[in-house]
Amino acid sequence: MEDLNPSDMKTILLSKRANIYYLEHTRILVKGGRVEYVAERGKRSDYYNIPIANTTVIMLGPGTSVTQAAIRYLAKAGVLLGFCGGGGTPFFGGTEWDGRETEMLYVTPQSEYRPTNYLQSWVSFWFDEEKRLKAAKLFQKKRLENISKGWFHNILTEQNFQPAETGLNNALDRFSGKIEKAESTNDLLMHEAELTKKLYGNASRSCSIAEFKRSERGDSRDMANKMLDAGNYLAYGLGAASAWVLGLPHGLAVLHGKTRRGGLVFDIADIIKDALILPQAFVSASNGEDMREFRDRCISNFLRYGAMDVMIDTVKETCQEMQKEHE
């Protein structure tokens, strides 16, 4: 079989790729020079092509296997591969799983010739605690912008999502003021938790979900909580992909994960998570949708909103802003 050369494919920027796959109870292999997955139907096996040049992330759930040849093809096409539990959560990873179920680990394509300009820009301020705090505030400001825009974007209004605009704006304004006054990342995290609680209340009331209470992952049976868990992990997948595109190690967080190697993934995911995942979870739960329908909506929302572009651009803009201070 002839070896795949990445130059043979029409290169599509990772932020512009259309496909995110969640697969379970299937095999991924190379057949006829293409990466495919197999669906077993009794004595019959159906093969489905995965357009790897137009794929961002493949998440492997229970009962999946992947061949070495398929891994090689996916790596050359720059596709991220995540090993996860049922429904896409939690991520287990593939190379350094340490037993903590919340760890986000990917088998990422490797190259010693990738550009390092964003990494150099990032580390130029990262070791300074005061500058890290400023970068965290820039991320949070962008998060507020996206919540304000996302909650009233047509991708949600088309589903009759009608949040209390005055209450939302008041909550965002209060948090914006607290961002400026925050003297540490702990202050920011505390204010962030307060805002998120307000967002849960606004969204649940807008969708007529009474007495909603956020539960720890896996501890609740209500669909809103389950969808928040699953949707958040989709956002983490895009966060991981965005960090990889820019060459930033997941441990160089500015706000989250001081003791976890995936903190930067959470930081980046938060830029769009509450803007798109949070309201969609309540809308889908209120409409009685199942998890597959919810995931499809989330992925569609990411594409229509340009979520990955927003993530990548935010990191770039933060690098540029912090570089001005360094100079």
C-alpha positions in Angstrom: 0.0 0.0 0.0 1.4 3.4 -1.0 2.3 5.6 1.9 0.3 8.8 2.5 2.0 12.1 2.0 0.3 15.1 3.7 1.1 17.2 0.6 -1.2 14.9 -1.4 -4.2 16.3 0.5 -5.7 19.7 0.1 -4.7 21.2 3.4 -7.6 22.6 5.5 -6.8 24.7 8.5 -7.7 22.9 11.7 -10.0 25.8 12.7 -11.9 25.4 9.4 -12.4 21.7 9.5 -16.0 20.5 9.6 -16.0 17.1 11.4 -15.8 15.9 15.0 -16.4 12.2 15.4 -17.6 10.3 18.5 -17.3 6.5 17.8 -18.1 3.5 20.0 -18.3 -0.2 19.5 -16.4 -0.1 16.2 -13.0 -0.5 14.6 -11.0 2.1 12.9 -8.6 0.9 10.2 -7.1 1.6 6.8 -8.8 0.1 3.8 -7.9 0.8 0.2 -5.7 3.8 1.3 -8.5 5.4 3.3 -9.2 5.6 7.0 -12.6 4.0 7.7 -14.6 2.7 10.7 -16.6 -0.6 10.6 -20.1 -1.1 11.7 -20.9 -4.8 12.3 -24.5 -5.8 11.3 -24.8 -9.4 12.1 -22.8 -11.3 9.4 -22.4 -8.1 7.4 -19.7 -5.4 7.9 -20.3 -1.9 6.6 -17.4 0.4 6.1 -17.7 4.2 6.4 -15.0 6.6 5.3 -13.6 9.2 7.6 -12.5 12.3 5.6 -9.3 12.9 7.7 -8.2 16.0 5.9 -11.5 17.7 7.0 -11.6 16.2 10.5 -10.5 18.0 13.7 -11.0 15.4 16.5 -12.0 11.8 16.8 -13.2 10.6 20.2 -13.1 6.9 20.9 -15.7 5.6 23.3 -16.3 2.1 24.7 -15.7 -0.9 22.5 -13.4 0.8 20.0 -10.1 -0.2 18.6 -7.7 1.5 16.1 -4.9 0.0 14.1 -1.4 1.3 14.0 -1.8 2.2 10.3 -4.9 4.3 11.0 -3.0 6.1 13.8 -0.2 6.9 11.4 -2.6 8.3 8.8 -4.5 10.3 11.4 -1.2 11.8 12.7 0.0 12.8 9.3 -3.3 14.5 8.6 -3.1 16.4 12.0 -6.2 14.8 13.5 -6.4 14.7 17.3 -7.4 11.4 18.8 -9.0 11.2 22.2 -9.8 8.1 24.3 -13.0 8.6 26.3 -15.8 7.0 28.2 -19.4 6.6 27.0 -21.1 9.7 25.5 -17.7 11.4 25.1 -16.9 11.8 28.7 -14.6 11.5 30.6 -11.5 11.6 28.5 -8.9 8.9 29.4 -6.2 9.7 26.9 -3.8 7.3 25.3 -0.3 7.6 26.6 -0.1 9.0 30.1 -3.3 8.0 31.8 -2.7 8.4 35.6 -6.0 7.1 36.9 -7.7 10.4 37.3 -10.9 10.3 35.3 -11.0 14.0 34.7 -7.6 14.2 33.0 -7.7 15.2 29.4 -4.9 13.5 27.4 -4.5 13.2 23.7 -2.3 11.3 21.4 -1.2 14.3 19.4 0.6 14.5 16.1 4.3 15.3 16.7 6.7 17.4 14.7 10.1 18.9 15.6 9.6 21.6 12.9 6.4 23.2 14.2 6.6 27.0 14.6 7.4 28.2 18.2 6.5 31.9 18.0 3.4 31.6 20.1 5.1 29.3 22.7 7.9 31.9 23.0 5.5 34.7 23.3 3.5 32.8 26.0 6.5 31.8 28.2 7.8 35.4 28.0 5.1 36.4 30.5 4.0 33.1 32.0 6.5 32.9 34.8 5.5 36.3 36.1 2.4 35.8 38.4 1.2 39.4 37.9 1.3 39.1 34.1 -0.4 35.7 34.2 -3.2 37.3 36.1 -3.5 40.0 33.4 -3.7 37.3 30.7 -6.4 35.5 32.7 -8.4 38.7 32.9 -8.1 39.1 29.1 -9.5 35.6 28.7 -12.4 36.4 31.1 -13.3 39.6 29.2 -13.5 37.7 26.0 -15.6 35.1 27.8 -18.1 37.8 28.7 -18.2 39.1 25.2 -19.1 35.6 23.9 -21.8 35.0 26.5 -23.4 38.3 25.6 -23.3 37.5 21.9 -23.9 33.7 22.1 -27.0 33.7 24.2 -28.8 35.9 21.7 -27.2 34.4 18.6 -29.6 32.9 16.0 -28.3 29.4 16.7 -30.2 29.6 20.1 -33.0 32.0 19.2 -34.0 29.6 16.5 -34.8 27.1 19.2 -36.9 29.7 21.1 -34.3 30.3 23.8 -35.3 33.6 25.4 -33.2 34.4 28.4 -34.0 37.3 30.8 -31.9 39.9 29.0 -31.8 42.4 31.9 -30.8 39.8 34.4 -28.1 38.5 32.1 -26.7 42.0 31.4 -26.6 42.9 35.1 -24.7 39.7 35.9 -22.2 40.3 33.2 -21.7 43.9 34.2 -21.1 42.9 37.8 -18.6 40.3 36.8 -16.9 42.7 34.5 -16.3 45.1 37.4 -15.0 42.3 39.6 -12.5 41.2 36.9 -10.8 44.6 37.0 -10.6 44.6 40.8 -9.4 41.0 41.2 -6.0 40.8 42.8 -5.4 37.1 42.3 -6.4 34.1 40.3 -8.3 32.8 43.3 -10.4 36.0 43.3 -11.1 35.4 39.6 -12.1 31.8 40.1 -14.4 32.8 43.0 -16.1 35.5 40.9 -16.3 33.1 37.9 -18.2 30.5 40.1 -20.6 33.2 41.2 -21.3 34.2 37.6 -21.8 30.6 36.4 -24.3 30.1 39.2 -26.3 33.1 37.9 -26.1 31.8 34.3 -27.5 28.4 35.4 -30.4 30.2 37.1 -31.1 32.4 34.1 -31.0 29.5 31.6 -33.0 27.1 33.7 -35.8 29.6 34.3 -35.8 30.5 30.6 -36.3 26.9 29.8 -38.8 26.2 32.6 -36.6 23.8 34.4 -37.5 24.1 38.0 -35.1 23.9 41.0 -32.0 23.1 38.9 -28.9 22.3 40.9 -25.5 21.7 39.4 -24.3 18.3 40.4 -20.8 16.7 40.3 -20.1 14.9 37.1 -21.7 11.4 37.1 -23.7 12.1 40.3 -27.0 13.3 38.7 -29.6 11.6 36.6 -31.3 14.7 35.2 -30.6 15.4 31.6 -29.5 19.1 32.0 -26.6 18.0 34.2 -25.7 15.1 31.9 -25.7 17.4 28.9 -23.6 20.0 30.6 -21.0 17.4 31.4 -21.0 16.0 27.8 -21.0 19.4 26.2 -18.2 20.7 28.3 -16.0 17.9 27.2 -16.7 18.7 23.6 -15.5 22.3 24.4 -12.4 20.8 26.1 -11.7 18.9 22.9 -11.7 22.2 20.9 -9.6 23.8 23.6 -7.1 21.0 23.4 -7.0 21.3 19.6 -6.6 25.1 19.7 -3.6 24.8 22.1 -2.0 22.2 19.9 -2.5 24.3 16.8 -0.6 27.1 18.4 2.1 24.9 19.9 1.2 25.7 23.6 1.6 22.9 26.2 -1.6 22.2 28.1 0.2 22.8 31.5 0.8 26.5 30.9 -2.5 27.7 32.3 -3.2 31.3 33.3 -6.2 30.6 35.6 -7.1 26.9 36.0 -5.2 23.8 36.9 -2.3 24.8 39.0 -1.8 21.2 39.9 -3.1 19.6 36.7 -1.4 19.4 33.3 -4.5 20.2 31.3 -5.2 23.7 32.9 -4.7 25.7 29.7 -7.3 23.5 27.9 -9.9 24.6 30.5 -8.9 28.2 30.2 -9.4 28.2 26.4 -12.6 26.2 26.6 -14.1 28.7 29.0 -13.9 31.3 26.2 -16.9 29.8 24.5 -18.2 27.1 26.9 -20.8 29.2 28.8 -21.7 31.0 25.6 -22.7 27.9 23.6 -22.8 24.8 25.7 -24.6 26.0 28.8 -27.7 27.4 27.2 -27.9 24.6 24.7 -27.9 22.0 27.5 -30.9 23.6 29.1 -32.7 24.0 25.7 -32.1 20.4 24.7 -33.1 19.0 28.1 -36.3 21.1 28.1 -37.1 19.8 24.6 -36.6 16.2 25.6 -33.7 15.6 23.2 -31.4 12.7 23.7 -27.6 12.8 24.0 -26.9 12.2 20.3 -29.2 15.1 19.3 -27.6 17.3 21.9 -24.1 16.5 20.7 -25.1 17.1 17.1 -26.4 20.5 18.1 -23.3 21.4 20.0 -21.0 20.6 17.1 -23.3 22.5 14.7 -23.2 25.5 17.1 -19.4 25.4 17.2 -19.3 25.5 13.4 -21.9 28.2 12.9 -20.4 30.4 15.7 -16.8 29.8 14.5 -15.9 28.6 18.0 -12.5 27.4 17.2 -11.6 30.5 15.4 -12.7 32.5 18.4 -10.5 30.4 20.7 -7.4 30.6 18.6 -7.8 34.3 17.9 -8.2 35.0 21.6 -5.0 33.2 22.4 -3.2 35.1 19.6 -4.5 38.4 20.8 -3.5 37.7 24.3 0.0 36.8 23.1 0.2 40.1 21.2 -1.2 42.2 24.1 1.2 40.6 26.6 4.1 41.0 24.2 3.5 44.8 24.1 4.0 44.9 27.8 7.2 42.8 27.6 8.6 45.2 25.0 
